[in-house]
Amino acid sequence: MTPLFFNTHHAPAGAFASFTLGQRGASGGLDLERGCPAGESIYIGCESGRTGVFEALPFFDAPVSPLDQFGLTDTSVSSAKKLRVDPFPDAAIQRSVTACTDTWT
């Protein structure tokens, strides 16, 4: 059985640049002439059915408030009602990797 979480480099030929994605945590991102993943958090997700909760693929280190993540201040949102990002459970994630695609569902 192929593991679900492993980094894949998506790079245009000759560009000396890559977008790396696939390993849990902040281990991917854009890199230019580095030769290794950027080690950044990547948020790919959607708003859940729960108010103030977003769900995302697990390519970030710790669940954080989008307000904190993007340096936003919203004094109308109380600390008890802050938005948050939760990773999808592993059982809800599917991946298909081919020579030309890396598809996450």
HELIX and SHEET records of a PDB file:
HELIX    1   1 PRO A   66  GLN A   69  1                                   4    
HELIX    2   2 SER A   79  LYS A   81  5                                   3    
HELIX    3   3 ASP A   90  ALA A   92  5                                   3    
SHEET    1   A 3 THR A   8  HIS A  10  0                                        
SHEET    2   A 3 ALA A  17  LEU A  21 -1                                        
SHEET    3   A 3 GLY A  29  LEU A  32 -1                                        
SHEET    1   B 3 GLY A  45  GLU A  47  0                                        
SHEET    2   B 3 VAL A  53  ALA A  56 -1                                        
SHEET    3   B 3 ARG A  84  PRO A  87  1                                        
SHEET    1   C 2 ARG A  95  VAL A  97  0                                        
SHEET    2   C 2 ASP A 102  TRP A 104 -1                                        
END                                                                             
